[in-house]
Protein backbone atom coordinates (compact mmCIF):
# COMPACT_ATOMS: atom_id res chain seq x y z
CA UNK A 1 0.00 0.00 0.00
CA UNK A 2 1.36 3.44 -0.96
CA UNK A 3 0.46 5.21 2.26
CA UNK A 4 2.88 7.17 4.36
CA UNK A 5 2.25 8.20 7.93
CA UNK A 6 1.87 11.90 8.50
CA UNK A 7 3.29 12.93 11.88
CA UNK A 8 2.36 16.61 11.47
CA UNK A 9 -1.41 16.12 11.48
CA UNK A 10 -4.16 13.58 12.06
CA UNK A 11 -4.27 12.70 8.37
CA UNK A 12 -2.76 10.27 5.97
CA UNK A 13 -0.56 10.81 2.95
CA UNK A 14 -1.33 8.89 -0.24
CA UNK A 15 1.30 8.69 -2.98
CA UNK A 16 0.30 9.07 -6.61
CA UNK A 17 0.05 5.96 -8.71
CA UNK A 18 2.74 6.06 -11.42
CA UNK A 19 2.26 4.82 -14.96
CA UNK A 20 5.59 3.75 -16.45
CA UNK A 21 4.70 5.23 -19.85
CA UNK A 22 4.82 8.71 -18.26
CA UNK A 23 8.52 8.32 -17.56
CA UNK A 24 9.37 8.78 -21.24
CA UNK A 25 7.83 12.27 -21.64
CA UNK A 26 9.40 13.39 -18.35
CA UNK A 27 12.83 12.15 -19.42
CA UNK A 28 12.36 13.71 -22.88
CA UNK A 29 11.41 17.05 -21.30
CA UNK A 30 14.62 16.98 -19.28
CA UNK A 31 16.88 15.94 -22.19
CA UNK A 32 15.39 17.94 -25.10
CA UNK A 33 17.03 21.34 -24.33
CA UNK A 34 20.45 19.70 -24.08
CA UNK A 35 19.92 17.99 -27.44
CA UNK A 36 19.01 21.35 -28.99
CA UNK A 37 22.19 22.91 -27.55
CA UNK A 38 24.29 20.02 -28.88
CA UNK A 39 22.65 20.31 -32.32
CA UNK A 40 23.28 24.06 -32.53
CA UNK A 41 26.87 23.53 -31.33
CA UNK A 42 27.39 20.86 -33.97
CA UNK A 43 25.95 23.15 -36.67
CA UNK A 44 28.23 25.97 -35.51
CA UNK A 45 31.28 23.65 -35.63
CA UNK A 46 30.37 22.74 -39.21
CA UNK A 47 30.00 26.42 -40.11
CA UNK A 48 26.26 26.11 -40.84
CA UNK A 49 25.20 28.21 -37.86
CA UNK A 50 27.05 31.21 -36.42
CA UNK A 51 29.12 30.47 -33.34
CA UNK A 52 27.21 33.22 -31.50
CA UNK A 53 24.03 31.11 -31.78
CA UNK A 54 25.82 28.17 -30.17
CA UNK A 55 27.08 30.36 -27.34
CA UNK A 56 23.63 31.87 -26.71
CA UNK A 57 21.80 28.52 -26.79
CA UNK A 58 24.44 26.92 -24.56
CA UNK A 59 24.22 29.81 -22.08
CA UNK A 60 20.43 29.52 -21.96
CA UNK A 61 20.61 25.77 -21.37
CA UNK A 62 23.27 26.19 -18.67
CA UNK A 63 21.14 28.79 -16.90
CA UNK A 64 17.74 27.07 -17.12
CA UNK A 65 18.97 23.48 -17.59
CA UNK A 66 19.00 22.61 -13.89
CA UNK A 67 15.39 23.81 -13.58
CA UNK A 68 14.39 21.83 -16.67
CA UNK A 69 15.86 18.67 -15.14
CA UNK A 70 14.68 19.34 -11.57
CA UNK A 71 11.02 20.14 -12.31
CA UNK A 72 10.01 16.82 -13.97
CA UNK A 73 12.10 14.88 -11.44
CA UNK A 74 10.46 16.75 -8.56
CA UNK A 75 6.96 16.09 -9.90
CA UNK A 76 7.74 12.39 -10.44
CA UNK A 77 9.19 11.97 -6.94
CA UNK A 78 6.87 14.26 -4.96
CA UNK A 79 3.24 13.89 -5.99
CA UNK A 80 1.03 13.07 -3.02
CA UNK A 81 -2.36 13.74 -1.45
CA UNK A 82 -2.61 14.54 2.27
CA UNK A 83 -5.77 14.58 4.34
CA UNK A 84 -6.11 16.79 7.38
CA UNK A 85 -9.29 16.94 9.45
CA UNK A 86 -10.84 19.51 7.08
CA UNK A 87 -8.76 19.68 3.90
CA UNK A 88 -7.17 17.69 1.13
CA UNK A 89 -3.68 18.99 0.37
CA UNK A 90 -2.41 18.08 -3.09
CA UNK A 91 1.35 18.30 -3.72
CA UNK A 92 3.05 17.82 -7.07
CA UNK A 93 6.70 18.82 -7.12
CA UNK A 94 6.88 22.47 -6.04
CA UNK A 95 3.14 23.02 -6.57
CA UNK A 96 0.53 22.90 -3.77
CA UNK A 97 -3.28 23.05 -3.74
CA UNK A 98 -5.64 22.95 -0.76
CA UNK A 99 -9.20 21.69 -1.22
CA UNK A 100 -11.60 22.13 1.71
CA UNK A 101 -13.37 18.79 2.17
CA UNK A 102 -16.70 20.54 2.67
CA UNK A 103 -16.51 21.86 -0.90
CA UNK A 104 -16.14 18.43 -2.52
CA UNK A 105 -19.40 17.59 -4.31
CA UNK A 106 -18.42 14.27 -5.85
CA UNK A 107 -15.50 12.01 -6.68
CA UNK A 108 -15.76 10.21 -10.01
CA UNK A 109 -13.40 7.70 -11.69
CA UNK A 110 -11.72 9.18 -14.78
CA UNK A 111 -9.16 8.29 -17.44
CA UNK A 112 -8.76 11.85 -18.69
CA UNK A 113 -5.42 12.98 -20.12
CA UNK A 114 -5.88 16.57 -18.98
CA UNK A 115 -2.91 18.05 -17.16
CA UNK A 116 -3.24 17.27 -13.48
CA UNK A 117 -1.28 16.41 -10.34
CA UNK A 118 -1.67 12.74 -11.26
CA UNK A 119 1.01 10.41 -12.60
CA UNK A 120 -1.39 7.77 -13.92
CA UNK A 121 -4.44 7.64 -16.17
CA UNK A 122 -6.22 5.67 -13.44
CA UNK A 123 -7.62 8.84 -11.89
CA UNK A 124 -10.29 10.26 -9.66
CA UNK A 125 -11.98 13.52 -10.59
CA UNK A 126 -12.54 15.44 -7.37
CA UNK A 127 -15.33 17.88 -8.25
CA UNK A 128 -16.03 20.93 -6.13
CA UNK A 129 -18.27 23.93 -6.59
CA UNK A 130 -15.42 25.70 -8.37
CA UNK A 131 -13.56 24.72 -11.51
CA UNK A 132 -10.41 26.23 -9.95
CA UNK A 133 -10.37 23.69 -7.11
CA UNK A 134 -11.72 20.67 -9.02
CA UNK A 135 -8.86 18.37 -9.99
CA UNK A 136 -7.81 14.98 -11.24
CA UNK A 137 -5.85 12.81 -8.79
CA UNK A 138 -4.35 9.33 -9.03
CA UNK A 139 -3.87 7.81 -5.58
CA UNK A 140 -2.07 4.46 -5.75
CA UNK A 141 -4.51 2.97 -3.22
CA UNK A 142 -7.87 4.33 -4.41
CA UNK A 143 -10.05 2.32 -1.99
CA UNK A 144 -8.04 3.54 1.04
CA UNK A 145 -8.05 7.10 -0.33
CA UNK A 146 -11.83 7.04 -0.76
CA UNK A 147 -12.28 5.51 2.70
CA UNK A 148 -10.10 8.24 4.25
CA UNK A 149 -12.17 10.88 2.44
CA UNK A 150 -15.46 9.32 3.64
CA UNK A 151 -14.11 9.13 7.21
CA UNK A 152 -13.36 12.86 7.21
CA UNK A 153 -16.42 13.99 5.25
CA UNK A 154 -19.41 11.77 6.16
CA UNK A 155 -21.75 13.68 3.83
CA UNK A 156 -19.97 11.97 0.90
CA UNK A 157 -21.60 8.60 0.25
CA UNK A 158 -20.82 5.81 -2.21
CA UNK A 159 -22.99 5.73 -5.33
CA UNK A 160 -21.69 2.95 -7.51
CA UNK A 161 -18.07 3.71 -8.41
CA UNK A 162 -18.28 7.32 -7.20
CA UNK A 163 -18.78 9.33 -4.06
CA UNK A 164 -21.52 11.97 -4.01
CA UNK A 165 -22.55 14.55 -1.46
CA UNK A 166 -26.00 13.76 -0.19
CA UNK A 167 -26.50 17.08 1.53
CA UNK A 168 -25.58 20.69 0.87
CA UNK A 169 -22.02 21.68 1.76
CA UNK A 170 -21.52 22.93 5.31
CA UNK A 171 -20.45 26.37 4.10
CA UNK A 172 -22.02 27.52 0.85
CA UNK A 173 -19.91 29.49 -1.59
CA UNK A 174 -21.16 33.01 -2.36
CA UNK A 175 -23.06 33.29 -5.61
CA UNK A 176 -21.41 35.80 -8.00
CA UNK A 177 -23.67 38.68 -8.95
C-alpha positions in Angstrom: 0.0 0.0 0.0 1.4 3.4 -1.0 0.5 5.2 2.3 2.9 7.2 4.4 2.3 8.2 7.9 1.9 11.9 8.5 3.3 12.9 11.9 2.4 16.6 11.5 -1.4 16.1 11.5 -4.2 13.6 12.1 -4.3 12.7 8.4 -2.8 10.3 6.0 -0.6 10.8 2.9 -1.3 8.9 -0.2 1.3 8.7 -3.0 0.3 9.1 -6.6 0.1 6.0 -8.7 2.7 6.1 -11.4 2.3 4.8 -15.0 5.6 3.8 -16.4 4.7 5.2 -19.9 4.8 8.7 -18.3 8.5 8.3 -17.6 9.4 8.8 -21.2 7.8 12.3 -21.6 9.4 13.4 -18.4 12.8 12.2 -19.4 12.4 13.7 -22.9 11.4 17.1 -21.3 14.6 17.0 -19.3 16.9 15.9 -22.2 15.4 17.9 -25.1 17.0 21.3 -24.3 20.5 19.7 -24.1 19.9 18.0 -27.4 19.0 21.3 -29.0 22.2 22.9 -27.6 24.3 20.0 -28.9 22.7 20.3 -32.3 23.3 24.1 -32.5 26.9 23.5 -31.3 27.4 20.9 -34.0 26.0 23.1 -36.7 28.2 26.0 -35.5 31.3 23.7 -35.6 30.4 22.7 -39.2 30.0 26.4 -40.1 26.3 26.1 -40.8 25.2 28.2 -37.9 27.1 31.2 -36.4 29.1 30.5 -33.3 27.2 33.2 -31.5 24.0 31.1 -31.8 25.8 28.2 -30.2 27.1 30.4 -27.3 23.6 31.9 -26.7 21.8 28.5 -26.8 24.4 26.9 -24.6 24.2 29.8 -22.1 20.4 29.5 -22.0 20.6 25.8 -21.4 23.3 26.2 -18.7 21.1 28.8 -16.9 17.7 27.1 -17.1 19.0 23.5 -17.6 19.0 22.6 -13.9 15.4 23.8 -13.6 14.4 21.8 -16.7 15.9 18.7 -15.1 14.7 19.3 -11.6 11.0 20.1 -12.3 10.0 16.8 -14.0 12.1 14.9 -11.4 10.5 16.8 -8.6 7.0 16.1 -9.9 7.7 12.4 -10.4 9.2 12.0 -6.9 6.9 14.3 -5.0 3.2 13.9 -6.0 1.0 13.1 -3.0 -2.4 13.7 -1.5 -2.6 14.5 2.3 -5.8 14.6 4.3 -6.1 16.8 7.4 -9.3 16.9 9.4 -10.8 19.5 7.1 -8.8 19.7 3.9 -7.2 17.7 1.1 -3.7 19.0 0.4 -2.4 18.1 -3.1 1.3 18.3 -3.7 3.0 17.8 -7.1 6.7 18.8 -7.1 6.9 22.5 -6.0 3.1 23.0 -6.6 0.5 22.9 -3.8 -3.3 23.1 -3.7 -5.6 22.9 -0.8 -9.2 21.7 -1.2 -11.6 22.1 1.7 -13.4 18.8 2.2 -16.7 20.5 2.7 -16.5 21.9 -0.9 -16.1 18.4 -2.5 -19.4 17.6 -4.3 -18.4 14.3 -5.8 -15.5 12.0 -6.7 -15.8 10.2 -10.0 -13.4 7.7 -11.7 -11.7 9.2 -14.8 -9.2 8.3 -17.4 -8.8 11.9 -18.7 -5.4 13.0 -20.1 -5.9 16.6 -19.0 -2.9 18.1 -17.2 -3.2 17.3 -13.5 -1.3 16.4 -10.3 -1.7 12.7 -11.3 1.0 10.4 -12.6 -1.4 7.8 -13.9 -4.4 7.6 -16.2 -6.2 5.7 -13.4 -7.6 8.8 -11.9 -10.3 10.3 -9.7 -12.0 13.5 -10.6 -12.5 15.4 -7.4 -15.3 17.9 -8.3 -16.0 20.9 -6.1 -18.3 23.9 -6.6 -15.4 25.7 -8.4 -13.6 24.7 -11.5 -10.4 26.2 -10.0 -10.4 23.7 -7.1 -11.7 20.7 -9.0 -8.9 18.4 -10.0 -7.8 15.0 -11.2 -5.8 12.8 -8.8 -4.4 9.3 -9.0 -3.9 7.8 -5.6 -2.1 4.5 -5.7 -4.5 3.0 -3.2 -7.9 4.3 -4.4 -10.0 2.3 -2.0 -8.0 3.5 1.0 -8.1 7.1 -0.3 -11.8 7.0 -0.8 -12.3 5.5 2.7 -10.1 8.2 4.2 -12.2 10.9 2.4 -15.5 9.3 3.6 -14.1 9.1 7.2 -13.4 12.9 7.2 -16.4 14.0 5.2 -19.4 11.8 6.2 -21.7 13.7 3.8 -20.0 12.0 0.9 -21.6 8.6 0.3 -20.8 5.8 -2.2 -23.0 5.7 -5.3 -21.7 2.9 -7.5 -18.1 3.7 -8.4 -18.3 7.3 -7.2 -18.8 9.3 -4.1 -21.5 12.0 -4.0 -22.5 14.6 -1.5 -26.0 13.8 -0.2 -26.5 17.1 1.5 -25.6 20.7 0.9 -22.0 21.7 1.8 -21.5 22.9 5.3 -20.5 26.4 4.1 -22.0 27.5 0.9 -19.9 29.5 -1.6 -21.2 33.0 -2.4 -23.1 33.3 -5.6 -21.4 35.8 -8.0 -23.7 38.7 -9.0 
